[in-house]
Amino acid sequence: MKTVAELTDRFRTAGLRVTPQRQAVFALLQGDVTHPTVEALYEASRESMPTISQRTVYQTVHDLAALGEVRLLDLGTGSFRVDPNVEHDHHHLVCESCGAVRDVELSVGNLVLPAQAAAGFDVAAIDVIVRGRCPECGAPDA
């Protein structure tokens, strides 16, 4: 993900307002590999800016997504997750116990769709979600 300064320039170039609140959201996403929810970003931003509104955080995240600087992921965890890693294609591991999400590199280059299912369908992207339990949650009791 770009730096706070780079995102500030990107917003200004796109004609979007840059406020200290938006820059706080930029900073929270910098280097974050946890795929936070927008709600988690809001709560974290309130620590340094108690008056920030949830609407500001949501709008900032949606503006970042519209500019291609983050991806909004619906991974079935109940809330959209924010993925600031847009530099390269990747997929996701999702813990069914705690909801943790992390990136995983998978080769799907040899994936073959059944001709009948794919007939007339123009594939734009392939997203793979691998579900299970993270090491912290451990394997379920047998």
N, CA, C and O atoms as a GROMACS GRO file, in nm:
protein
  568
    1MET      N    1   0.084  -0.118   0.000
    1MET     CA    2   0.000   0.000   0.000
    1MET      C    3   0.088   0.125   0.000
    1MET      O    4   0.198   0.125   0.055
    2LYS      N    5   0.038   0.227  -0.061
    2LYS     CA    6   0.112   0.352  -0.069
    2LYS      C    7   0.124   0.416   0.070
    2LYS      O    8   0.049   0.383   0.162
    3THR      N    9   0.218   0.507   0.081
    3THR     CA   10   0.238   0.578   0.207
    3THR      C   11   0.125   0.680   0.227
    3THR      O   12   0.047   0.707   0.135
    4VAL      N   13   0.118   0.736   0.348
    4VAL     CA   14   0.018   0.838   0.377
    4VAL      C   15   0.036   0.957   0.282
    4VAL      O   16  -0.062   1.010   0.230
    5ALA      N   17   0.158   0.997   0.259
    5ALA     CA   18   0.186   1.110   0.169
    5ALA      C   19   0.142   1.078   0.026
    5ALA      O   20   0.084   1.163  -0.042
    6GLU      N   21   0.168   0.956  -0.020
    6GLU     CA   22   0.128   0.917  -0.156
    6GLU      C   23  -0.024   0.912  -0.168
    6GLU      O   24  -0.079   0.956  -0.269
    7LEU      N   25  -0.092   0.860  -0.066
    7LEU     CA   26  -0.238   0.856  -0.071
    7LEU      C   27  -0.298   0.996  -0.063
    7LEU      O   28  -0.399   1.025  -0.126
    8THR      N   29  -0.234   1.083   0.014
    8THR     CA   30  -0.279   1.222   0.022
    8THR      C   31  -0.272   1.286  -0.117
    8THR      O   32  -0.366   1.351  -0.161
    9ASP      N   33  -0.159   1.266  -0.185
    9ASP     CA   34  -0.145   1.320  -0.322
    9ASP      C   35  -0.247   1.258  -0.416
    9ASP      O   36  -0.305   1.328  -0.499
   10ARG      N   37  -0.268   1.128  -0.404
   10ARG     CA   38  -0.364   1.057  -0.491
   10ARG      C   39  -0.505   1.112  -0.472
   10ARG      O   40  -0.577   1.133  -0.570
   11PHE      N   41  -0.545   1.137  -0.348
   11PHE     CA   42  -0.678   1.193  -0.320
   11PHE      C   43  -0.689   1.334  -0.380
   11PHE      O   44  -0.789   1.367  -0.443
   12ARG      N   45  -0.588   1.414  -0.358
   12ARG     CA   46  -0.592   1.551  -0.410
   12ARG      C   47  -0.599   1.552  -0.562
   12ARG      O   48  -0.674   1.630  -0.621
   13THR      N   49  -0.522   1.465  -0.626
   13THR     CA   50  -0.523   1.456  -0.772
   13THR      C   51  -0.661   1.414  -0.823
   13THR      O   52  -0.705   1.458  -0.930
   14ALA      N   53  -0.728   1.330  -0.746
   14ALA     CA   54  -0.863   1.284  -0.784
   14ALA      C   55  -0.971   1.384  -0.746
   14ALA      O   56  -1.090   1.361  -0.772
   15GLY      N   57  -0.932   1.494  -0.684
   15GLY     CA   58  -1.029   1.596  -0.646
   15GLY      C   59  -1.103   1.565  -0.517
   15GLY      O   60  -1.209   1.620  -0.491
   16LEU      N   61  -1.046   1.475  -0.437
   16LEU     CA   62  -1.108   1.439  -0.310
   16LEU      C   63  -1.046   1.518  -0.196
   16LEU      O   64  -0.927   1.548  -0.198
   17ARG      N   65  -1.127   1.552  -0.099
   17ARG     CA   66  -1.078   1.626   0.017
   17ARG      C   67  -0.985   1.540   0.100
   17ARG      O   68  -1.007   1.420   0.116
   18VAL      N   69  -0.881   1.603   0.150
   18VAL     CA   70  -0.788   1.535   0.241
   18VAL      C   71  -0.798   1.605   0.376
   18VAL      O   72  -0.774   1.725   0.388
   19THR      N   73  -0.835   1.528   0.477
   19THR     CA   74  -0.849   1.581   0.612
   19THR      C   75  -0.757   1.501   0.705
   19THR      O   76  -0.711   1.393   0.669
   20PRO      N   77  -0.731   1.553   0.823
   20PRO     CA   78  -0.652   1.475   0.920
   20PRO      C   79  -0.718   1.341   0.953
   20PRO      O   80  -0.649   1.242   0.978
   21GLN      N   81  -0.851   1.337   0.952
   21GLN     CA   82  -0.922   1.212   0.979
   21GLN      C   83  -0.894   1.110   0.869
   21GLN      O   84  -0.869   0.992   0.898
   22ARG      N   85  -0.898   1.153   0.746
   22ARG     CA   86  -0.869   1.061   0.636
   22ARG      C   87  -0.724   1.014   0.642
   22ARG      O   88  -0.695   0.897   0.617
   23GLN      N   89  -0.634   1.104   0.675
   23GLN     CA   90  -0.494   1.066   0.686
   23GLN      C   91  -0.473   0.967   0.801
   23GLN      O   92  -0.384   0.882   0.794
   24ALA      N   93  -0.554   0.978   0.905
   24ALA     CA   94  -0.544   0.880   1.015
   24ALA      C   95  -0.584   0.741   0.966
   24ALA      O   96  -0.524   0.642   1.005
   25VAL      N   97  -0.686   0.735   0.882
   25VAL     CA   98  -0.728   0.606   0.824
   25VAL      C   99  -0.619   0.553   0.733
   25VAL      O  100  -0.588   0.434   0.736
   26PHE      N  101  -0.560   0.640   0.651
   26PHE     CA  102  -0.448   0.598   0.565
   26PHE      C  103  -0.338   0.535   0.650
   26PHE      O  104  -0.286   0.429   0.615
   27ALA      N  105  -0.304   0.600   0.760
   27ALA     CA  106  -0.195   0.552   0.847
   27ALA      C  107  -0.228   0.417   0.909
   27ALA      O  108  -0.140   0.332   0.921
   28LEU      N  109  -0.354   0.397   0.948
   28LEU     CA  110  -0.393   0.269   1.007
   28LEU      C  111  -0.380   0.154   0.908
   28LEU      O  112  -0.348   0.042   0.947
   29LEU      N  113  -0.404   0.181   0.782
   29LEU     CA  114  -0.397   0.075   0.680
   29LEU      C  115  -0.253   0.046   0.637
   29LEU      O  116  -0.224  -0.061   0.584
   30GLN      N  117  -0.163   0.143   0.661
   30GLN     CA  118  -0.024   0.127   0.621
   30GLN      C  119   0.038   0.004   0.687
   30GLN      O  120   0.053   0.000   0.809
   31GLY      N  121   0.074  -0.095   0.607
   31GLY     CA  122   0.140  -0.214   0.658
   31GLY      C  123   0.050  -0.310   0.735
   31GLY      O  124   0.100  -0.405   0.795
   32ASP      N  125  -0.082  -0.288   0.735
   32ASP     CA  126  -0.174  -0.375   0.808
   32ASP      C  127  -0.204  -0.498   0.723
   32ASP      O  128  -0.258  -0.488   0.614
   33VAL      N  129  -0.167  -0.615   0.775
   33VAL     CA  130  -0.190  -0.740   0.702
   33VAL      C  131  -0.306  -0.820   0.760
   33VAL      O  132  -0.330  -0.934   0.720
   34THR      N  133  -0.380  -0.759   0.855
   34THR     CA  134  -0.488  -0.832   0.923
   34THR      C  135  -0.621  -0.825   0.851
   34THR      O  136  -0.716  -0.891   0.892
   35HIS      N  137  -0.630  -0.746   0.745
   35HIS     CA  138  -0.756  -0.728   0.674
   35HIS      C  139  -0.865  -0.681   0.770
   35HIS      O  140  -0.965  -0.750   0.791
   36PRO      N  141  -0.847  -0.561   0.828
   36PRO     CA  142  -0.941  -0.514   0.929
   36PRO      C  143  -1.080  -0.488   0.871
   36PRO      O  144  -1.095  -0.462   0.752
   37THR      N  145  -1.178  -0.494   0.958
   37THR     CA  146  -1.312  -0.451   0.919
   37THR      C  147  -1.313  -0.298   0.924
   37THR      O  148  -1.226  -0.237   0.984
   38VAL      N  149  -1.412  -0.238   0.859
   38VAL     CA  150  -1.424  -0.093   0.865
   38VAL      C  151  -1.455  -0.052   1.009
   38VAL      O  152  -1.409   0.053   1.055
   39GLU      N  153  -1.532  -0.134   1.079
   39GLU     CA  154  -1.564  -0.104   1.219
   39GLU      C  155  -1.437  -0.104   1.304
   39GLU      O  156  -1.421  -0.018   1.392
   40ALA      N  157  -1.346  -0.198   1.279
   40ALA     CA  158  -1.220  -0.203   1.353
   40ALA      C  159  -1.134  -0.080   1.322
   40ALA      O  160  -1.068  -0.026   1.412
   41LEU      N  161  -1.135  -0.035   1.197
   41LEU     CA  162  -1.062   0.086   1.162
   41LEU      C  163  -1.121   0.207   1.234
   41LEU      O  164  -1.047   0.294   1.281
   42TYR      N  165  -1.252   0.211   1.242
   42TYR     CA  166  -1.320   0.321   1.312
   42TYR      C  167  -1.279   0.324   1.460
   42TYR      O  168  -1.242   0.428   1.513
   43GLU      N  169  -1.285   0.209   1.525
   43GLU     CA  170  -1.249   0.202   1.667
   43GLU      C  171  -1.102   0.240   1.688
   43GLU      O  172  -1.070   0.313   1.782
   44ALA      N  173  -1.014   0.192   1.602
   44ALA     CA  174  -0.872   0.225   1.614
   44ALA      C  175  -0.846   0.373   1.590
   44ALA      O  176  -0.763   0.434   1.656
   45SER      N  177  -0.918   0.432   1.495
   45SER     CA  178  -0.897   0.573   1.464
   45SER      C  179  -0.947   0.663   1.576
   45SER      O  180  -0.896   0.774   1.594
   46ARG      N  181  -1.044   0.616   1.652
   46ARG     CA  182  -1.097   0.695   1.764
   46ARG      C  183  -0.995   0.710   1.876
   46ARG      O  184  -1.006   0.802   1.958
   47GLU      N  185  -0.896   0.621   1.882
   47GLU     CA  186  -0.794   0.632   1.986
   47GLU      C  187  -0.713   0.760   1.971
   47GLU      O  188  -0.678   0.824   2.071
   48SER      N  189  -0.684   0.798   1.848
   48SER     CA  190  -0.607   0.921   1.826
   48SER      C  191  -0.697   1.039   1.789
   48SER      O  192  -0.657   1.155   1.804
   49MET      N  193  -0.818   1.010   1.740
   49MET     CA  194  -0.912   1.116   1.700
   49MET      C  195  -1.051   1.081   1.753
   49MET      O  196  -1.133   1.027   1.679
   50PRO      N  197  -1.078   1.111   1.877
   50PRO     CA  198  -1.206   1.071   1.938
   50PRO      C  199  -1.331   1.125   1.867
   50PRO      O  200  -1.439   1.069   1.881
   51THR      N  201  -1.317   1.233   1.792
   51THR     CA  202  -1.434   1.293   1.728
   51THR      C  203  -1.456   1.244   1.584
   51THR      O  204  -1.548   1.290   1.517
   52ILE      N  205  -1.374   1.152   1.537
   52ILE     CA  206  -1.392   1.102   1.400
   52ILE      C  207  -1.526   1.030   1.390
   52ILE      O  208  -1.566   0.960   1.483
   53SER      N  209  -1.593   1.047   1.278
   53SER     CA  210  -1.722   0.981   1.261
   53SER      C  211  -1.705   0.850   1.185
   53SER      O  212  -1.613   0.833   1.105
   54GLN      N  213  -1.796   0.759   1.213
   54GLN     CA  214  -1.794   0.631   1.143
   54GLN      C  215  -1.816   0.654   0.994
   54GLN      O  216  -1.758   0.584   0.910
   55ARG      N  217  -1.899   0.751   0.960
   55ARG     CA  218  -1.926   0.784   0.820
   55ARG      C  219  -1.797   0.824   0.748
   55ARG      O  220  -1.775   0.786   0.633
   56THR      N  221  -1.712   0.901   0.815
   56THR     CA  222  -1.585   0.944   0.755
   56THR      C  223  -1.496   0.824   0.724
   56THR      O  224  -1.434   0.818   0.618
   57VAL      N  225  -1.491   0.730   0.817
   57VAL     CA  226  -1.409   0.611   0.795
   57VAL      C  227  -1.464   0.530   0.678
   57VAL      O  228  -1.389   0.488   0.590
   58TYR      N  229  -1.597   0.507   0.677
   58TYR     CA  230  -1.659   0.433   0.567
   58TYR      C  231  -1.634   0.503   0.434
   58TYR      O  232  -1.595   0.438   0.337
   59GLN      N  233  -1.656   0.634   0.428
   59GLN     CA  234  -1.637   0.706   0.302
   59GLN      C  235  -1.492   0.701   0.256
   59GLN      O  236  -1.465   0.685   0.137
   60THR      N  237  -1.399   0.714   0.349
   60THR     CA  238  -1.257   0.708   0.314
   60THR      C  239  -1.221   0.572   0.256
   60THR      O  240  -1.151   0.563   0.156
   61VAL      N  241  -1.269   0.465   0.320
   61VAL     CA  242  -1.241   0.330   0.270
   61VAL      C  243  -1.303   0.310   0.132
   61VAL      O  244  -1.240   0.251   0.044
   62HIS      N  245  -1.425   0.357   0.113
   62HIS     CA  246  -1.490   0.342  -0.018
   62HIS      C  247  -1.419   0.426  -0.125
   62HIS      O  248  -1.407   0.383  -0.240
   63ASP      N  249  -1.373   0.543  -0.088
   63ASP     CA  250  -1.296   0.624  -0.183
   63ASP      C  251  -1.163   0.555  -0.218
   63ASP      O  252  -1.122   0.556  -0.334
   64LEU      N  253  -1.097   0.497  -0.119
   64LEU     CA  254  -0.974   0.422  -0.146
   64LEU      C  255  -1.002   0.305  -0.240
   64LEU      O  256  -0.923   0.278  -0.331
   65ALA      N  257  -1.113   0.236  -0.219
   65ALA     CA  258  -1.150   0.123  -0.306
   65ALA      C  259  -1.178   0.172  -0.448
   65ALA      O  260  -1.136   0.109  -0.545
   66ALA      N  261  -1.248   0.284  -0.461
   66ALA     CA  262  -1.280   0.338  -0.593
   66ALA      C  263  -1.153   0.378  -0.668
   66ALA      O  264  -1.149   0.372  -0.791
   67LEU      N  265  -1.051   0.418  -0.595
   67LEU     CA  266  -0.923   0.455  -0.657
   67LEU      C  267  -0.833   0.334  -0.680
   67LEU      O  268  -0.724   0.348  -0.736
   68GLY      N  269  -0.877   0.216  -0.637
   68GLY     CA  270  -0.796   0.096  -0.655
   68GLY      C  271  -0.684   0.082  -0.554
   68GLY      O  272  -0.590   0.006  -0.577
   69GLU      N  273  -0.692   0.154  -0.443
   69GLU     CA  274  -0.586   0.150  -0.342
   69GLU      C  275  -0.610   0.043  -0.236
   69GLU      O  276  -0.516   0.004  -0.166
   70VAL      N  277  -0.732  -0.005  -0.222
   70VAL     CA  278  -0.766  -0.116  -0.134
   70VAL      C  279  -0.874  -0.199  -0.203
   70VAL      O  280  -0.937  -0.154  -0.298
   71ARG      N  281  -0.893  -0.320  -0.154
   71ARG     CA  282  -1.004  -0.404  -0.200
   71ARG      C  283  -1.095  -0.427  -0.082
   71ARG      O  284  -1.048  -0.450   0.030
   72LEU      N  285  -1.225  -0.421  -0.105
   72LEU     CA  286  -1.322  -0.457  -0.002
   72LEU      C  287  -1.360  -0.602  -0.025
   72LEU      O  288  -1.402  -0.640  -0.134
   73LEU      N  289  -1.344  -0.683   0.079
   73LEU     CA  290  -1.366  -0.827   0.067
   73LEU      C  291  -1.488  -0.870   0.148
   73LEU      O  292  -1.501  -0.835   0.265
   74ASP      N  293  -1.576  -0.946   0.086
   74ASP     CA  294  -1.685  -1.011   0.158
   74ASP      C  295  -1.645  -1.157   0.170
   74ASP      O  296  -1.662  -1.235   0.077
   75LEU      N  297  -1.592  -1.192   0.286
   75LEU     CA  298  -1.539  -1.327   0.307
   75LEU      C  299  -1.634  -1.412   0.390
   75LEU      O  300  -1.597  -1.521   0.436
   76GLY      N  301  -1.755  -1.364   0.410
   76GLY     CA  302  -1.852  -1.440   0.486
   76GLY      C  303  -1.829  -1.434   0.636
   76GLY      O  304  -1.878  -1.520   0.710
   77THR      N  305  -1.754  -1.334   0.682
   77THR     CA  306  -1.727  -1.322   0.825
   77THR      C  307  -1.823  -1.226   0.894
   77THR      O  308  -1.809  -1.200   1.013
   78GLY      N  309  -1.919  -1.173   0.822
   78GLY     CA  310  -2.018  -1.084   0.881
   78GLY      C  311  -1.992  -0.937   0.854
   78GLY      O  312  -2.084  -0.856   0.868
   79SER      N  313  -1.872  -0.901   0.817
   79SER     CA  314  -1.837  -0.762   0.787
   79SER      C  315  -1.740  -0.761   0.669
   79SER      O  316  -1.661  -0.853   0.650
   80PHE      N  317  -1.749  -0.655   0.592
   80PHE     CA  318  -1.651  -0.639   0.484
   80PHE      C  319  -1.514  -0.620   0.547
   80PHE      O  320  -1.501  -0.555   0.650
   81ARG      N  321  -1.413  -0.678   0.484
   81ARG     CA  322  -1.275  -0.664   0.529
   81ARG      C  323  -1.203  -0.575   0.429
   81ARG      O  324  -1.234  -0.577   0.310
   82VAL      N  325  -1.107  -0.497   0.477
   82VAL     CA  326  -1.031  -0.406   0.392
   82VAL      C  327  -0.894  -0.469   0.367
   82VAL      O  328  -0.819  -0.498   0.460
   83ASP      N  329  -0.864  -0.490   0.240
   83ASP     CA  330  -0.736  -0.549   0.200
   83ASP      C  331  -0.650  -0.442   0.135
   83ASP      O  332  -0.675  -0.404   0.020
   84PRO      N  333  -0.549  -0.392   0.207
   84PRO     CA  334  -0.464  -0.289   0.147
   84PRO      C  335  -0.357  -0.346   0.053
   84PRO      O  336  -0.281  -0.269  -0.006
   85ASN      N  337  -0.351  -0.477   0.039
   85ASN     CA  338  -0.252  -0.541  -0.048
   85ASN      C  339  -0.311  -0.556  -0.188
   85ASN      O  340  -0.371  -0.659  -0.221
   86VAL      N  341  -0.293  -0.454  -0.270
   86VAL     CA  342  -0.343  -0.459  -0.408
   86VAL      C  343  -0.229  -0.466  -0.509
   86VAL      O  344  -0.251  -0.454  -0.629
   87GLU      N  345  -0.108  -0.484  -0.458
   87GLU     CA  346   0.010  -0.485  -0.545
   87GLU      C  347   0.018  -0.609  -0.633
   87GLU      O  348   0.071  -0.603  -0.744
   88HIS      N  349  -0.035  -0.721  -0.584
   88HIS     CA  350  -0.030  -0.844  -0.664
   88HIS      C  351  -0.151  -0.931  -0.631
   88HIS      O  352  -0.213  -0.917  -0.526
   89ASP      N  353  -0.183  -1.022  -0.725
   89ASP     CA  354  -0.296  -1.111  -0.704
   89ASP      C  355  -0.263  -1.211  -0.594
   89ASP      O  356  -0.152  -1.264  -0.586
   90HIS      N  357  -0.361  -1.234  -0.510
   90HIS     CA  358  -0.345  -1.331  -0.403
   90HIS      C  359  -0.484  -1.377  -0.358
   90HIS      O  360  -0.586  -1.323  -0.402
   91HIS      N  361  -0.486  -1.475  -0.272
   91HIS     CA  362  -0.611  -1.530  -0.222
   91HIS      C  363  -0.608  -1.522  -0.070
   91HIS      O  364  -0.517  -1.462  -0.014
   92HIS      N  365  -0.706  -1.582  -0.003
   92HIS     CA  366  -0.716  -1.562   0.140
   92HIS      C  367  -0.745  -1.689   0.218
   92HIS      O  368  -0.820  -1.776   0.173
   93LEU      N  369  -0.684  -1.698   0.336
   93LEU     CA  370  -0.713  -1.800   0.435
   93LEU      C  371  -0.803  -1.733   0.539
   93LEU      O  372  -0.772  -1.624   0.587
   94VAL      N  373  -0.913  -1.798   0.575
   94VAL     CA  374  -1.006  -1.741   0.673
   94VAL      C  375  -1.026  -1.843   0.785
   94VAL      O  376  -1.063  -1.958   0.760
   95CYS      N  377  -1.002  -1.800   0.909
   95CYS     CA  378  -1.024  -1.887   1.024
   95CYS      C  379  -1.173  -1.887   1.057
   95CYS      O  380  -1.233  -1.782   1.081
   96GLU      N  381  -1.231  -2.006   1.059
   96GLU     CA  382  -1.374  -2.018   1.089
   96GLU      C  383  -1.405  -1.998   1.237
   96GLU      O  384  -1.521  -1.984   1.275
   97SER      N  385  -1.301  -1.998   1.319
   97SER     CA  386  -1.323  -1.981   1.462
   97SER      C  387  -1.314  -1.834   1.504
   97SER      O  388  -1.408  -1.781   1.564
   98CYS      N  389  -1.203  -1.768   1.474
   98CYS     CA  390  -1.184  -1.630   1.520
   98CYS      C  391  -1.206  -1.525   1.411
   98CYS      O  392  -1.214  -1.406   1.441
   99GLY      N  393  -1.215  -1.568   1.284
   99GLY     CA  394  -1.237  -1.475   1.175
   99GLY      C  395  -1.110  -1.412   1.119
   99GLY      O  396  -1.118  -1.326   1.031
  100ALA      N  397  -0.994  -1.453   1.169
  100ALA     CA  398  -0.868  -1.397   1.117
  100ALA      C  399  -0.856  -1.425   0.968
  100ALA      O  400  -0.899  -1.529   0.918
  101VAL      N  401  -0.796  -1.330   0.898
  101VAL     CA  402  -0.778  -1.342   0.753
  101VAL      C  403  -0.633  -1.314   0.722
  101VAL      O  404  -0.573  -1.221   0.776
  102ARG      N  405  -0.576  -1.395   0.634
  102ARG     CA  406  -0.441  -1.366   0.587
  102ARG      C  407  -0.427  -1.403   0.441
  102ARG      O  408  -0.501  -1.485   0.387
  103ASP      N  409  -0.330  -1.338   0.379
  103ASP     CA  410  -0.304  -1.361   0.237
  103ASP      C  411  -0.236  -1.494   0.216
  103ASP      O  412  -0.161  -1.542   0.302
  104VAL      N  413  -0.263  -1.554   0.101
  104VAL     CA  414  -0.195  -1.676   0.062
  104VAL      C  415  -0.175  -1.672  -0.089
  104VAL      O  416  -0.264  -1.632  -0.165
  105GLU      N  417  -0.057  -1.712  -0.131
  105GLU     CA  418  -0.026  -1.721  -0.273
  105GLU      C  419  -0.067  -1.860  -0.320
  105GLU      O  420  -0.017  -1.960  -0.269
  106LEU      N  421  -0.155  -1.867  -0.416
  106LEU     CA  422  -0.198  -1.995  -0.474
  106LEU      C  423  -0.185  -1.986  -0.624
  106LEU      O  424  -0.214  -1.882  -0.684
  107SER      N  425  -0.142  -2.093  -0.684
  107SER     CA  426  -0.137  -2.097  -0.829
  107SER      C  427  -0.270  -2.153  -0.880
  107SER      O  428  -0.300  -2.270  -0.860
  108VAL      N  429  -0.348  -2.068  -0.945
  108VAL     CA  430  -0.475  -2.112  -1.002
  108VAL      C  431  -0.469  -2.104  -1.154
  108VAL      O  432  -0.571  -2.107  -1.222
  109GLY      N  433  -0.346  -2.094  -1.205
  109GLY     CA  434  -0.328  -2.083  -1.349
  109GLY      C  435  -0.378  -2.204  -1.426
  109GLY      O  436  -0.415  -2.192  -1.542
  110ASN      N  437  -0.379  -2.320  -1.362
  110ASN     CA  438  -0.424  -2.442  -1.430
  110ASN      C  439  -0.569  -2.475  -1.400
  110ASN      O  440  -0.617  -2.583  -1.437
  111LEU      N  441  -0.640  -2.384  -1.334
  111LEU     CA  442  -0.780  -2.407  -1.304
  111LEU      C  443  -0.860  -2.415  -1.433
  111LEU      O  444  -0.852  -2.326  -1.518
  112VAL      N  445  -0.937  -2.520  -1.447
  112VAL     CA  446  -1.018  -2.539  -1.567
  112VAL      C  447  -1.165  -2.537  -1.528
  112VAL      O  448  -1.210  -2.619  -1.447
  113LEU      N  449  -1.237  -2.445  -1.585
  113LEU     CA  450  -1.381  -2.439  -1.560
  113LEU      C  451  -1.451  -2.534  -1.655
  113LEU      O  452  -1.414  -2.543  -1.773
  114PRO      N  453  -1.552  -2.607  -1.607
  114PRO     CA  454  -1.627  -2.695  -1.697
  114PRO      C  455  -1.686  -2.613  -1.812
  114PRO      O  456  -1.746  -2.508  -1.790
  115ALA      N  457  -1.670  -2.661  -1.933
  115ALA     CA  458  -1.715  -2.588  -2.051
  115ALA      C  459  -1.862  -2.550  -2.043
  115ALA      O  460  -1.900  -2.440  -2.083
  116GLN      N  461  -1.944  -2.639  -1.993
  116GLN     CA  462  -2.087  -2.612  -1.984
  116GLN      C  463  -2.116  -2.498  -1.888
  116GLN      O  464  -2.202  -2.414  -1.915
  117ALA      N  465  -2.046  -2.493  -1.776
  117ALA     CA  466  -2.068  -2.388  -1.676
  117ALA      C  467  -2.015  -2.253  -1.724
  117ALA      O  468  -2.072  -2.149  -1.693
  118ALA      N  469  -1.905  -2.256  -1.799
  118ALA     CA  470  -1.840  -2.132  -1.840
  118ALA      C  471  -1.886  -2.082  -1.976
  118ALA      O  472  -1.838  -1.978  -2.022
  119ALA      N  473  -1.975  -2.153  -2.041
  119ALA     CA  474  -2.019  -2.115  -2.176
  119ALA      C  475  -2.068  -1.970  -2.179
  119ALA      O  476  -2.163  -1.934  -2.109
  120GLY      N  477  -2.002  -1.888  -2.259
  120GLY     CA  478  -2.041  -1.749  -2.276
  120GLY      C  479  -2.004  -1.659  -2.160
  120GLY      O  480  -2.040  -1.541  -2.159
  121PHE      N  481  -1.932  -1.712  -2.062
  121PHE     CA  482  -1.897  -1.634  -1.943
  121PHE      C  483  -1.755  -1.582  -1.959
  121PHE      O  484  -1.662  -1.659  -1.981
  122ASP      N  485  -1.739  -1.451  -1.948
  122ASP     CA  486  -1.608  -1.388  -1.958
  122ASP      C  487  -1.549  -1.375  -1.818
  122ASP      O  488  -1.592  -1.288  -1.741
  123VAL      N  489  -1.453  -1.459  -1.783
  123VAL     CA  490  -1.394  -1.461  -1.649
  123VAL      C  491  -1.302  -1.340  -1.633
  123VAL      O  492  -1.206  -1.323  -1.709
  124ALA      N  493  -1.332  -1.257  -1.535
  124ALA     CA  494  -1.250  -1.138  -1.509
  124ALA      C  495  -1.151  -1.162  -1.395
  124ALA      O  496  -1.042  -1.104  -1.395
  125ALA      N  497  -1.188  -1.245  -1.300
  125ALA     CA  498  -1.100  -1.269  -1.186
  125ALA      C  499  -1.141  -1.399  -1.118
  125ALA      O  500  -1.254  -1.446  -1.130
  126ILE      N  501  -1.045  -1.456  -1.046
  126ILE     CA  502  -1.071  -1.576  -0.968
  126ILE      C  503  -1.030  -1.545  -0.824
  126ILE      O  504  -0.915  -1.508  -0.799
  127ASP      N  505  -1.122  -1.561  -0.731
  127ASP     CA  506  -1.094  -1.540  -0.590
  127ASP      C  507  -1.114  -1.671  -0.518
  127ASP      O  508  -1.221  -1.731  -0.523
  128VAL      N  509  -1.009  -1.717  -0.450
  128VAL     CA  510  -1.016  -1.842  -0.374
  128VAL      C  511  -1.012  -1.807  -0.226
  128VAL      O  512  -0.926  -1.732  -0.180
  129ILE      N  513  -1.107  -1.863  -0.152
  129ILE     CA  514  -1.110  -1.846  -0.007
  129ILE      C  515  -1.094  -1.985   0.056
  129ILE      O  516  -1.176  -2.074   0.034
  130VAL      N  517  -0.988  -2.000   0.132
  130VAL     CA  518  -0.961  -2.127   0.200
  130VAL      C  519  -1.004  -2.109   0.345
  130VAL      O  520  -0.954  -2.020   0.414
  131ARG      N  521  -1.096  -2.193   0.391
  131ARG     CA  522  -1.148  -2.183   0.527
  131ARG      C  523  -1.094  -2.296   0.613
  131ARG      O  524  -1.072  -2.407   0.566
  132GLY      N  525  -1.073  -2.266   0.739
  132GLY     CA  526  -1.024  -2.365   0.832
  132GLY      C  527  -1.001  -2.299   0.967
  132GLY      O  528  -1.072  -2.206   1.004
  133ARG      N  529  -0.902  -2.349   1.040
  133ARG     CA  530  -0.868  -2.292   1.170
  133ARG      C  531  -0.723  -2.247   1.169
  133ARG      O  532  -0.634  -2.318   1.124
  134CYS      N  533  -0.701  -2.127   1.220
  134CYS     CA  534  -0.565  -2.074   1.228
  134CYS      C  535  -0.489  -2.144   1.342
  134CYS      O  536  -0.551  -2.208   1.427
  135PRO      N  537  -0.358  -2.134   1.342
  135PRO     CA  538  -0.279  -2.199   1.447
  135PRO      C  539  -0.317  -2.155   1.589
  135PRO      O  540  -0.311  -2.235   1.683
  136GLU      N  541  -0.357  -2.029   1.603
  136GLU     CA  542  -0.394  -1.979   1.736
  136GLU      C  543  -0.521  -2.048   1.788
  136GLU      O  544  -0.533  -2.071   1.909
  137CYS      N  545  -0.614  -2.080   1.700
  137CYS     CA  546  -0.739  -2.144   1.741
  137CYS      C  547  -0.725  -2.295   1.754
  137CYS      O  548  -0.800  -2.359   1.828
  138GLY      N  549  -0.630  -2.352   1.682
  138GLY     CA  550  -0.606  -2.496   1.690
  138GLY      C  551  -0.711  -2.577   1.619
  138GLY      O  552  -0.813  -2.525   1.573
  139ALA      N  553  -0.686  -2.705   1.610
  139ALA     CA  554  -0.778  -2.797   1.544
  139ALA      C  555  -0.898  -2.822   1.636
  139ALA      O  556  -0.884  -2.819   1.758
  140PRO      N  557  -1.016  -2.845   1.576
  140PRO     CA  558  -1.133  -2.873   1.658
  140PRO      C  559  -1.115  -3.008   1.732
  140PRO      O  560  -1.044  -3.097   1.686
  141ASP      N  561  -1.181  -3.017   1.846
  141ASP     CA  562  -1.173  -3.143   1.923
  141ASP      C  563  -1.229  -3.256   1.842
  141ASP      O  564  -1.333  -3.243   1.776
  142ALA      N  565  -1.160  -3.369   1.846
  142ALA     CA  566  -1.203  -3.486   1.768
  142ALA      C  567  -1.299  -3.570   1.848
  142ALA      O  568  -1.346  -3.672   1.799
   0.00000   0.00000   0.00000
